[in-house]
């Protein structure tokens, strides 16, 4: 079962194969952003600034819980891509079966933890009273969609490892359509405010998951994939934990950093909260290509390591970060040039509009540095070296972004904390570049040169 249906990144022009893999991920990310952005657009136009602020601040506690399993999903991608590179069909089946087991092992505890702890985290984040009740209600409803959310993300990690990045795009088209239709029905027509937006989002999560299950069963019958658990293998679970847990810690620490930053945002009032929520959406669209290339880099590294193609690893490890940085620079400058019209899609409030545009102008010109950081980090993760990127990510947030935000908020104008994002991006890039001085990279270079001379 060696890459019969997906993109084989062990042969062919490197950037062409990476781009073929990244394009569906890019379009899928746009759709994911679209159905969360539709919440913001509909709420901003039909409900008001406090409701928009509630949805924006609610995303941080949700991200804290879900990012744990985004890391495990990335771990599954790495393990499966290495098995694909080796042509090991039995290993691929083992990982697929245990992905289902892992989902049900975790879904109920995460749901209960989110329902109980989500509102408590909002209190710790100093959410203003005019937004708290709506934010707490939004979190509770979205956490009822945990099984669908985790299921889709774990299945997407499995498919990325198989080299099949097109499949997720197909289910997300359906999921996005469901979310948009239900948003308009629940919020614009029924006037259910953030409750309707949360219900639409939860429904879309389940649609994405069920579509991914149906696709895996039909397209990859040899994996033995099922909707419900069908046994497990603790050795495979340990392997998933060995690779996935450091990545999960990385994601969760990053998410906790976002939550801490959101606390500083919340201190500035609902208008600034709404502006940062809008700016983050626009930043998300700018980062779509950057993140898609980074995801493709993980699969590229895993497949070529499994296939022992060190010559391609050596070339790809240098080329991909440079290309991704150039793409990030181009998109960052483009979106910054049109920031005012983009922000006006979300709100008519003059104060929110001005502050949202300021957020975009402060962050987007530095997206290129985040692109380079993300690509090098993903390459390191893809070859199984996950600890160094984890340390860099922790420092990026907890030693740079959050302390600088505290200093600005304490001694200067709190609205200037938006500049901490750019500062942390630059630090992350500079801190990841020493990866090219490490022993794993030197070994890849030496083996690559030997293959090139053979």
Secondary structure, 3 states (H helix, E strand, C coil): CCCCCCCCCCCCCHHHHHHHHHHHHHHHHHHHHHHHHHHHHHHHHHCCHHHHHHHHHHHHHHHHHHHHHHHHHHHHHHHHHHHHHHCCHHHHHHHHHHHHHHHHHHHHHHHHHHHHHHHHHHHHCCCCHHHHHHHHHHHHHHHCCHHHHHHHHHHHHHHHHCCCCHHHHHHHHHHHHHHHHHHHHHHHHCCCHHHHHHHHHHHHHHHHHHHHHHHHHHHCHHHCCCCCCCCCCHHHHHHHHHHHHHHHHHHHHHHHHHHHHHHHHHCCCHHHHHHHHHHHHHHHHHCHHHHHHHHHHHHHHHHHHHCCCHHHHHHHHHHHHHHHHHHHHHHHHHHHHCHHHHHHCCCCCHHHHHHHHHHHHHHHHHHHHHHHHHHHHHHHHHCCCCHHHHHHHHHHHHHHHHHHHHHHHHHCCHHHHHHHHHHHHHHHHHHHHHHHHCHHHHHHHHHHHHHHHC
